Amino acid sequence: MDQLTWWRGAVIYQIYPRSMLDTNGDGVGDLQGIIKKLDYIASLNVDAIWVSPFFTSPMKDFGYDISDYRDIDPMFGNMADFDELIAKAHSLGIKVVIDQVLSHTSDQHQWFTESRQNKTNAKQDWYVWADPKEDGTAPNNWLAIFGGCAWEWEPRRQQYYLHNFLTSQPDLNFHNPRVRSAVLANVQFWLDKGVDGFRLDAITFCFHDDLLRDNPAKPKDKRQGRGFSEDNPYAYQYHYFNNTRPETVSFIEELRALINHYPGAVTLGEVSSEDSLATMAEYTQGNDRLHMAYSFELLTNDYSASYIRETVEALEGRIGDGWPCWAIGNHDVQRVATRWGQGRATEDMIKMLNALLCSLRGSVCSYQGEELGLTEAKIEFEQLQDPFGIAFWPMFKGRDGCRTPMPWSKDLSNAGFSDGVPWLPVAKEHYSLAVESQELNKDSILNSYRTFLAWRKHHPVLIEGDIRFIDTPEPILCFIRSDDEISYLVCFNLGENELSVELPGFEVEREFNAHGLARSTLLNGVLTLPPYGSFYAKLARVC
């Protein structure tokens, strides 16, 4: 059963291929670069890799605009490279999860090229087409996340098409059963290639309201960004009708039925909705929906013990037999060392954050560079690549700052990432955090990350046990992880000052080594935590 349930509590290391390692000197990372770094990734003691898109694409949204779901973009290599990647990863005991962008394609996909020609072709209803209003304006008030109206005019059809993201990313019409069948056939192609699962990008966007009803306005005090900035007009609406439609659940069940023919393969949904925690719970309930889901709820600026506790408890209260997955960083948000560190991040803080993430109940997505403590890189406007950042500059500077190349050696050009000109510059401050340098320092963030994940593997209660929070003052976060046999007390000081907290009623059987984390002490029922300190103990008794 271990091979079937490997994903429960797994640490999944996200690879952004463009920025891992360039092996051919074109300034862009590639599949061979991933292959060359698989031994390094295995040394981190992670369980799987999630590889962001490497499919054929015009790269308007850097691979999340796919023009051929069944081929490799030459920028990254070829299918032989992918087969080699799968084989080597599996030989190292690493599962391979790949992105699937199901809700939309590139406007260069052959399906759309045909669909846009007229209203009578074989693909005429494969995308979301709608007539204009009498005055020629868009069918409704829906907005695109990347800015502006979500509808684009096509003169050949005299109709608008829907795009929830860029205008070059038209939305597929999932109400059409032929579209769903074609999408599932593409998924099956990669299952047959031997992948172990899929991270499902924008899974809440597959269906739209077929009546095309307007989204209602959102009051100013309710506007908040989840994956977008609050100055984006997208925040001005409740997105009830352009995503998270009830039909999505039925499609998820169709997808799971296919996945079940491949024992051990898993689905991880990216959820963004008006109530993401409720949607995560709904999409993972039972044994016929997604295996797990994650949202942007811990990818925010709020770094308080109360917010983390409330977020986790809210999901735990709803998820039932579903399974969560947590992330504090990825390719879409400012790096956590900067976002939560606010310019004051120390090595101890970053070590603590990685441990905290991996101590919550659920699986974990850990973004490349978090094991090094990489900070958000400063990107000048003329260096920007991200269309999102270009559109909303300077209030929102886009996602390039978290996507810069991995630093491998402080002594090599471009930190060892490329012999050419990198697609994004290597941040000057990242050279000192390079892998080669941290390898040599037993107390580095990198070695703390490795040691902690190795230790975690030997403590199943931290992987699959229940979680119950303990009332403690800010900024201390404490909880108990337990199963039918044992209980662990886990505590973190999220602040930069030493703090003490009384923990009456807990009888500690054994304290655990801090594994490179700032060490805390428990004496006479009083726990003293240094700045960004952590505490792990097996309990003999809980009152």
VEXMAR-346858 format. One record per residue (C-alpha): residue in three letters; x, y, z; residue number from 0. Coordinates in pm, whole numbers. Layout:
<atoms>
- ALA  X  Y  Z  NUM;
...
</atoms>
This chain:
<atoms>
- MET  0  0  0  0;
- ASP  298  233  47  1;
- GLN  335  269  -328  2;
- LEU  -34  351  -358  3;
- THR  -40  606  -77  4;
- TRP  309  753  -115  5;
- TRP  157  1098  -162  6;
- ARG  7  1118  186  7;
- GLY  246  1346  373  8;
- ALA  490  1354  81  9;
- VAL  727  1647  33  10;
- ILE  698  1748  -332  11;
- TYR  982  1964  -465  12;
- GLN  864  2207  -731  13;
- ILE  1099  2257  -1026  14;
- TYR  1064  2561  -1248  15;
- PRO  1251  2418  -1552  16;
- ARG  1355  2753  -1701  17;
- SER  1555  2829  -1387  18;
- MET  1698  2497  -1269  19;
- LEU  2005  2450  -1494  20;
- ASP  2088  2543  -1853  21;
- THR  2296  2275  -2027  22;
- ASN  2310  2412  -2383  23;
- GLY  2405  2775  -2324  24;
- ASP  2084  2939  -2445  25;
- GLY  2016  3096  -2105  26;
- VAL  1711  2882  -2033  27;
- GLY  1702  2576  -1810  28;
- ASP  1611  2245  -1972  29;
- LEU  1522  1882  -1905  30;
- GLN  1886  1776  -1917  31;
- GLY  1949  2034  -1649  32;
- ILE  1690  1870  -1429  33;
- ILE  1843  1528  -1498  34;
- LYS  2187  1653  -1396  35;
- LYS  2046  1785  -1067  36;
- LEU  1834  1484  -972  37;
- ASP  2109  1348  -747  38;
- TYR  2109  1681  -563  39;
- ILE  1731  1676  -535  40;
- ALA  1739  1317  -404  41;
- SER  1989  1430  -139  42;
- LEU  1726  1669  -3  43;
- ASN  1518  1368  110  44;
- VAL  1208  1484  -76  45;
- ASP  963  1228  -209  46;
- ALA  867  1369  -547  47;
- ILE  928  1645  -797  48;
- TRP  661  1861  -956  49;
- VAL  787  1988  -1290  50;
- SER  626  2308  -1418  51;
- PRO  524  2305  -1788  52;
- PHE  776  2197  -2050  53;
- PHE  525  2138  -2332  54;
- THR  530  2303  -2674  55;
- SER  431  2664  -2623  56;
- PRO  479  3016  -2762  57;
- MET  579  3103  -2404  58;
- LYS  354  3406  -2369  59;
- ASP  292  3281  -2013  60;
- PHE  610  3075  -1995  61;
- GLY  461  2736  -2068  62;
- TYR  119  2777  -1910  63;
- ASP  -6  2851  -2262  64;
- ILE  21  2513  -2432  65;
- SER  6  2465  -2808  66;
- ASP  75  2088  -2802  67;
- TYR  -5  1886  -2491  68;
- ARG  181  1578  -2615  69;
- ASP  520  1716  -2709  70;
- ILE  822  1883  -2550  71;
- ASP  911  2238  -2642  72;
- PRO  1253  2234  -2817  73;
- MET  1365  2496  -2565  74;
- PHE  1360  2222  -2300  75;
- GLY  1469  1923  -2506  76;
- ASN  1279  1632  -2655  77;
- MET  1079  1326  -2556  78;
- ALA  1393  1117  -2517  79;
- ASP  1510  1363  -2253  80;
- PHE  1180  1329  -2071  81;
- ASP  1200  950  -2079  82;
- GLU  1550  975  -1935  83;
- LEU  1425  1206  -1663  84;
- ILE  1150  964  -1563  85;
- ALA  1390  669  -1558  86;
- LYS  1655  842  -1350  87;
- ALA  1406  991  -1104  88;
- HIS  1249  651  -1048  89;
- SER  1591  489  -1003  90;
- LEU  1652  740  -722  91;
- GLY  1316  669  -560  92;
- ILE  1168  1004  -668  93;
- LYS  813  1025  -802  94;
- VAL  746  1257  -1097  95;
- VAL  445  1490  -1098  96;
- ILE  390  1717  -1398  97;
- ASP  171  2019  -1459  98;
- GLN  -149  1985  -1657  99;
- VAL  -309  2309  -1774  100;
- LEU  -657  2190  -1861  101;
- SER  -881  2495  -1853  102;
- HIS  -721  2684  -2142  103;
- THR  -476  2645  -2430  104;
- SER  -254  2876  -2629  105;
- ASP  -422  3058  -2915  106;
- GLN  -168  2874  -3132  107;
- HIS  -308  2532  -3041  108;
- GLN  -451  2362  -3350  109;
- TRP  -789  2331  -3177  110;
- PHE  -817  2708  -3147  111;
- THR  -667  2778  -3487  112;
- GLU  -955  2578  -3634  113;
- SER  -1224  2697  -3392  114;
- ARG  -1170  3067  -3462  115;
- GLN  -1214  3034  -3840  116;
- ASN  -1594  3024  -3849  117;
- LYS  -1907  2899  -3672  118;
- THR  -1939  2577  -3872  119;
- ASN  -1603  2397  -3836  120;
- ALA  -1555  2074  -3641  121;
- LYS  -1407  2262  -3342  122;
- GLN  -1651  2553  -3354  123;
- ASP  -1779  2488  -3001  124;
- TRP  -1455  2370  -2838  125;
- TYR  -1393  2713  -2686  126;
- VAL  -1620  2960  -2508  127;
- TRP  -1769  3179  -2781  128;
- ALA  -2042  3436  -2728  129;
- ASP  -2221  3699  -2932  130;
- PRO  -2174  4065  -2847  131;
- LYS  -2442  4273  -2683  132;
- GLU  -2655  4488  -2912  133;
- ASP  -2408  4775  -2873  134;
- GLY  -2113  4553  -2969  135;
- THR  -1967  4530  -2620  136;
- ALA  -1859  4212  -2444  137;
- PRO  -2123  3955  -2342  138;
- ASN  -2088  4031  -1970  139;
- ASN  -1866  4196  -1709  140;
- TRP  -1617  3914  -1650  141;
- LEU  -1257  4023  -1596  142;
- ALA  -926  3850  -1668  143;
- ILE  -676  3794  -1388  144;
- PHE  -398  3944  -1599  145;
- GLY  -595  4265  -1644  146;
- GLY  -892  4401  -1835  147;
- CYS  -1191  4238  -1996  148;
- ALA  -1202  3858  -2009  149;
- TRP  -1343  3867  -2363  150;
- GLU  -1155  3916  -2692  151;
- TRP  -1315  3991  -3027  152;
- GLU  -1267  3752  -3320  153;
- PRO  -1369  3924  -3646  154;
- ARG  -1389  3600  -3846  155;
- ARG  -1670  3472  -3627  156;
- GLN  -1808  3810  -3524  157;
- GLN  -1798  3678  -3169  158;
- TYR  -1602  3713  -2850  159;
- TYR  -1400  3432  -2691  160;
- LEU  -1338  3394  -2319  161;
- HIS  -990  3416  -2168  162;
- ASN  -958  3416  -1790  163;
- PHE  -586  3487  -1818  164;
- LEU  -400  3637  -2119  165;
- THR  -582  3712  -2444  166;
- SER  -355  3446  -2596  167;
- GLN  -496  3184  -2354  168;
- PRO  -851  3106  -2475  169;
- ASP  -1067  2901  -2239  170;
- LEU  -1186  2559  -2347  171;
- ASN  -1558  2484  -2337  172;
- PHE  -1581  2205  -2081  173;
- HIS  -1957  2187  -2126  174;
- ASN  -1872  2007  -2452  175;
- PRO  -1822  1633  -2382  176;
- ARG  -1585  1603  -2679  177;
- VAL  -1357  1859  -2517  178;
- ARG  -1355  1669  -2190  179;
- SER  -1274  1345  -2374  180;
- ALA  -988  1509  -2564  181;
- VAL  -848  1660  -2243  182;
- LEU  -860  1324  -2066  183;
- ALA  -688  1158  -2363  184;
- ASN  -401  1404  -2324  185;
- VAL  -378  1320  -1954  186;
- GLN  -371  949  -2037  187;
- PHE  -84  1005  -2279  188;
- TRP  141  1113  -1991  189;
- LEU  16  839  -1762  190;
- ASP  124  593  -2027  191;
- LYS  465  764  -2031  192;
- GLY  504  671  -1664  193;
- VAL  436  992  -1471  194;
- ASP  325  948  -1112  195;
- GLY  75  1229  -1099  196;
- PHE  -43  1572  -1203  197;
- ARG  -51  1915  -1052  198;
- LEU  -371  2059  -1200  199;
- ASP  -324  2425  -1281  200;
- ALA  -627  2653  -1241  201;
- ILE  -858  2353  -1196  202;
- THR  -1137  2582  -1070  203;
- PHE  -1150  2754  -1411  204;
- CYS  -1257  2457  -1624  205;
- PHE  -1627  2546  -1634  206;
- HIS  -1807  2874  -1683  207;
- ASP  -2170  2969  -1622  208;
- ASP  -2344  2874  -1948  209;
- LEU  -2596  3156  -1896  210;
- LEU  -2306  3405  -1891  211;
- ARG  -2446  3590  -1591  212;
- ASP  -2260  3899  -1466  213;
- ASN  -2040  3862  -1161  214;
- PRO  -2164  4077  -869  215;
- ALA  -1952  4363  -737  216;
- LYS  -1744  4306  -425  217;
- PRO  -1746  4570  -148  218;
- LYS  -1420  4756  -102  219;
- ASP  -1354  4603  240  220;
- LYS  -1382  4252  93  221;
- ARG  -1131  4299  -186  222;
- GLN  -827  4081  -131  223;
- GLY  -570  3925  -356  224;
- ARG  -506  3554  -378  225;
- GLY  -249  3514  -653  226;
- PHE  -306  3872  -771  227;
- SER  -260  4219  -625  228;
- GLU  -544  4416  -471  229;
- ASP  -504  4703  -717  230;
- ASN  -611  4457  -988  231;
- PRO  -976  4518  -1090  232;
- TYR  -1017  4140  -1069  233;
- ALA  -1046  4194  -693  234;
- TYR  -1355  4410  -746  235;
- GLN  -1585  4115  -826  236;
- TYR  -1717  3798  -668  237;
- HIS  -1616  3538  -926  238;
- TYR  -1922  3320  -893  239;
- PHE  -1987  3270  -1263  240;
- ASN  -1653  3253  -1443  241;
- ASN  -1499  2981  -1224  242;
- THR  -1563  2724  -948  243;
- ARG  -1885  2611  -1110  244;
- PRO  -2067  2303  -971  245;
- GLU  -2003  2106  -1291  246;
- THR  -1631  2099  -1207  247;
- VAL  -1688  1828  -948  248;
- SER  -1831  1592  -1210  249;
- PHE  -1528  1646  -1434  250;
- ILE  -1293  1584  -1140  251;
- GLU  -1471  1253  -1087  252;
- GLU  -1421  1168  -1456  253;
- LEU  -1053  1250  -1419  254;
- ARG  -1018  1042  -1103  255;
- ALA  -1184  745  -1275  256;
- LEU  -910  759  -1539  257;
- ILE  -632  803  -1282  258;
- ASN  -756  500  -1088  259;
- HIS  -652  278  -1380  260;
- TYR  -291  370  -1293  261;
- PRO  -232  257  -932  262;
- GLY  -19  503  -739  263;
- ALA  -83  798  -970  264;
- VAL  -213  1109  -794  265;
- THR  -386  1440  -855  266;
- LEU  -298  1768  -685  267;
- GLY  -533  2056  -760  268;
- GLU  -448  2424  -749  269;
- VAL  -753  2591  -597  270;
- SER  -837  2960  -617  271;
- SER  -1195  3059  -542  272;
- GLU  -1405  3292  -330  273;
- ASP  -1372  3039  -45  274;
- SER  -1066  2836  -134  275;
- LEU  -1067  2628  184  276;
- ALA  -1427  2518  123  277;
- THR  -1342  2436  -239  278;
- MET  -1035  2236  -132  279;
- ALA  -1257  2035  99  280;
- GLU  -1521  1980  -168  281;
- TYR  -1272  1877  -435  282;
- THR  -1094  1620  -214  283;
- GLN  -1387  1451  -37  284;
- GLY  -1424  1076  -67  285;
- ASN  -1226  843  -289  286;
- ASP  -1354  959  -627  287;
- ARG  -1223  1318  -646  288;
- LEU  -879  1475  -619  289;
- HIS  -623  1307  -398  290;
- MET  -525  1645  -255  291;
- ALA  -540  2018  -320  292;
- TYR  -361  2334  -219  293;
- SER  -458  2700  -231  294;
- PHE  -306  3045  -191  295;
- GLU  -417  3073  172  296;
- LEU  -61  3043  310  297;
- LEU  87  3229  14  298;
- THR  -27  3562  159  299;
- ASN  154  3839  347  300;
- ASP  -6  3751  681  301;
- TYR  263  3589  893  302;
- SER  104  3553  1232  303;
- ALA  58  3245  1445  304;
- SER  -314  3318  1466  305;
- TYR  -354  3339  1087  306;
- ILE  -167  3013  1027  307;
- ARG  -368  2841  1299  308;
- GLU  -702  2977  1176  309;
- THR  -626  2877  817  310;
- VAL  -528  2522  904  311;
- GLU  -815  2478  1151  312;
- ALA  -1065  2612  898  313;
- LEU  -960  2351  644  314;
- GLU  -938  2072  901  315;
- GLY  -1292  2154  1011  316;
- ARG  -1426  2110  658  317;
- ILE  -1210  1857  482  318;
- GLY  -1350  1540  639  319;
- ASP  -1176  1244  476  320;
- GLY  -1004  1468  220  321;
- TRP  -632  1536  227  322;
- PRO  -465  1879  235  323;
- CYS  -145  1998  78  324;
- TRP  34  2309  204  325;
- ALA  275  2552  40  326;
- ILE  429  2878  160  327;
- GLY  598  2957  -172  328;
- ASN  579  2881  -543  329;
- HIS  642  3032  -885  330;
- ASP  346  3272  -858  331;
- VAL  421  3462  -536  332;
- GLN  698  3659  -372  333;
- ARG  953  3429  -207  334;
- VAL  861  3348  151  335;
- ALA  1197  3462  292  336;
- THR  1107  3812  172  337;
- ARG  728  3797  202  338;
- TRP  725  3681  562  339;
- GLY  1077  3796  651  340;
- GLN  1003  4160  563  341;
- GLY  1374  4235  533  342;
- ARG  1455  4079  871  343;
- ALA  1481  3711  776  344;
- THR  1764  3524  942  345;
- GLU  1896  3174  876  346;
- ASP  1715  3053  1187  347;
- MET  1387  3200  1061  348;
- ILE  1414  3027  723  349;
- LYS  1509  2696  884  350;
- MET  1210  2729  1114  351;
- LEU  970  2810  827  352;
- ASN  1076  2500  633  353;
- ALA  1029  2286  944  354;
- LEU  691  2444  1023  355;
- LEU  562  2375  673  356;
- CYS  673  2013  694  357;
- SER  515  1966  1038  358;
- LEU  158  2052  942  359;
- ARG  -89  1775  869  360;
- GLY  -89  1709  497  361;
- SER  146  1690  204  362;
- VAL  392  1967  121  363;
- CYS  495  2158  -190  364;
- SER  842  2306  -145  365;
- TYR  955  2547  -417  366;
- GLN  1308  2524  -557  367;
- GLY  1539  2756  -366  368;
- GLU  1348  2740  -39  369;
- GLU  1604  2486  78  370;
- LEU  1865  2761  26  371;
- GLY  1668  3048  178  372;
- LEU  1654  3242  -148  373;
- THR  1500  3587  -120  374;
- GLU  1291  3771  -378  375;
- ALA  1521  3906  -649  376;
- LYS  1494  4269  -749  377;
- ILE  1410  4292  -1119  378;
- GLU  1422  4622  -1304  379;
- PHE  1135  4708  -1537  380;
- GLU  1349  4667  -1849  381;
- GLN  1446  4316  -1731  382;
- LEU  1087  4198  -1674  383;
- GLN  965  3894  -1862  384;
- ASP  635  3833  -1686  385;
- PRO  338  3989  -1870  386;
- PHE  152  4008  -1540  387;
- GLY  422  4232  -1392  388;
- ILE  452  4444  -1705  389;
- ALA  76  4510  -1700  390;
- PHE  60  4610  -1332  391;
- TRP  399  4779  -1280  392;
- PRO  496  4943  -1049  393;
- MET  238  4850  -782  394;
- PHE  276  4481  -866  395;
- LYS  614  4382  -1003  396;
- GLY  510  4042  -1130  397;
- ARG  645  3698  -1062  398;
- ASP  994  3721  -1209  399;
- GLY  1153  3791  -870  400;
- CYS  1077  3438  -748  401;
- ARG  1168  3275  -1081  402;
- THR  1533  3375  -1115  403;
- PRO  1793  3101  -1178  404;
- MET  1912  2866  -909  405;
- PRO  2261  2954  -776  406;
- TRP  2491  2654  -786  407;
- SER  2838  2806  -734  408;
- LYS  2935  3152  -610  409;
- ASP  3259  3140  -809  410;
- LEU  3113  3070  -1153  411;
- SER  2956  3301  -1406  412;
- ASN  2580  3328  -1349  413;
- ALA  2634  3123  -1031  414;
- GLY  2684  2814  -1246  415;
- PHE  2335  2826  -1394  416;
- SER  2434  2900  -1755  417;
- ASP  2731  2975  -1980  418;
- GLY  2506  3206  -2181  419;
- VAL  2297  3508  -2090  420;
- PRO  2027  3390  -1844  421;
- TRP  1664  3457  -1930  422;
- LEU  1646  3637  -1596  423;
- PRO  1951  3768  -1409  424;
- VAL  2094  3580  -1114  425;
- ALA  2040  3798  -808  426;
- LYS  2368  3927  -662  427;
- GLU  2258  3835  -312  428;
- HIS  2198  3475  -420  429;
- TYR  2564  3403  -497  430;
- SER  2647  3374  -127  431;
- LEU  2357  3128  -86  432;
- ALA  2481  2897  -364  433;
- VAL  2448  2523  -319  434;
- GLU  2823  2462  -339  435;
- SER  2891  2695  -46  436;
- GLN  2606  2565  170  437;
- GLU  2715  2206  110  438;
- LEU  3037  2281  298  439;
- ASN  2865  2436  600  440;
- LYS  2707  2177  828  441;
- ASP  2492  2450  988  442;
- SER  2361  2592  660  443;
- ILE  1995  2629  568  444;
- LEU  2046  2360  305  445;
- ASN  2186  2104  545  446;
- SER  1920  2184  804  447;
- TYR  1654  2121  537  448;
- ARG  1812  1785  447  449;
- THR  1858  1675  806  450;
- PHE  1506  1770  909  451;
- LEU  1341  1586  617  452;
- ALA  1552  1276  686  453;
- TRP  1444  1287  1053  454;
- ARG  1080  1344  958  455;
- LYS  1073  1023  754  456;
- HIS  1135  827  1075  457;
- HIS  841  987  1259  458;
- PRO  519  881  1085  459;
- VAL  303  1080  1326  460;
- LEU  440  1398  1162  461;
- ILE  338  1265  823  462;
- GLU  -8  1123  878  463;
- GLY  -108  1205  1236  464;
- ASP  -395  1431  1338  465;
- ILE  -332  1793  1435  466;
- ARG  -472  1989  1731  467;
- PHE  -363  2343  1815  468;
- ILE  -287  2471  2165  469;
- ASP  -376  2818  2288  470;
- THR  -56  3023  2306  471;
- PRO  16  3396  2282  472;
- GLU  136  3556  1960  473;
- PRO  385  3489  1798  474;
- ILE  408  3135  1936  475;
- LEU  245  2853  1738  476;
- CYS  196  2519  1912  477;
- PHE  12  2204  1815  478;
- ILE  -4  1834  1887  479;
- ARG  40  1574  1615  480;
- SER  -100  1239  1724  481;
- ASP  -218  898  1613  482;
- ASP  -371  609  1806  483;
- GLU  -44  537  1985  484;
- ILE  170  847  2031  485;
- SER  152  1226  2052  486;
- TYR  415  1484  1963  487;
- LEU  422  1840  2090  488;
- VAL  544  2083  1823  489;
- CYS  610  2453  1894  490;
- PHE  753  2746  1701  491;
- ASN  849  3100  1789  492;
- LEU  761  3306  1482  493;
- GLY  920  3618  1631  494;
- GLU  1265  3771  1657  495;
- ASN  1277  3785  2039  496;
- GLU  1320  3510  2297  497;
- LEU  985  3414  2450  498;
- SER  857  3180  2718  499;
- VAL  520  3010  2743  500;
- GLU  367  2793  3012  501;
- LEU  260  2448  2899  502;
- PRO  86  2296  3202  503;
- GLY  -54  1948  3173  504;
- PHE  205  1814  2930  505;
- GLU  436  1537  3046  506;
- VAL  729  1505  2808  507;
- GLU  873  1158  2758  508;
- ARG  1146  1261  2517  509;
- GLU  1274  1581  2360  510;
- PHE  1411  1557  2008  511;
- ASN  1728  1707  1869  512;
- ALA  1654  2036  1694  513;
- HIS  1818  1919  1367  514;
- GLY  1986  2246  1287  515;
- LEU  1696  2454  1422  516;
- ALA  1730  2709  1701  517;
- ARG  1708  2497  2018  518;
- SER  1440  2553  2281  519;
- THR  1427  2439  2645  520;
- LEU  1145  2304  2860  521;
- LEU  1185  2338  3237  522;
- ASN  915  2295  3501  523;
- GLY  638  2333  3248  524;
- VAL  781  2651  3096  525;
- LEU  900  2638  2736  526;
- THR  1162  2897  2643  527;
- LEU  1199  2955  2272  528;
- PRO  1486  3161  2127  529;
- PRO  1419  3382  1824  530;
- TYR  1265  3157  1558  531;
- GLY  1310  2862  1788  532;
- SER  1145  2523  1748  533;
- PHE  1056  2245  1989  534;
- TYR  967  1881  1922  535;
- ALA  886  1632  2195  536;
- LYS  715  1298  2240  537;
- LEU  451  1321  2511  538;
- ALA  399  1064  2781  539;
- ARG  72  1221  2885  540;
- VAL  -163  1497  2772  541;
- CYS  -410  1648  3020  542;
</atoms>
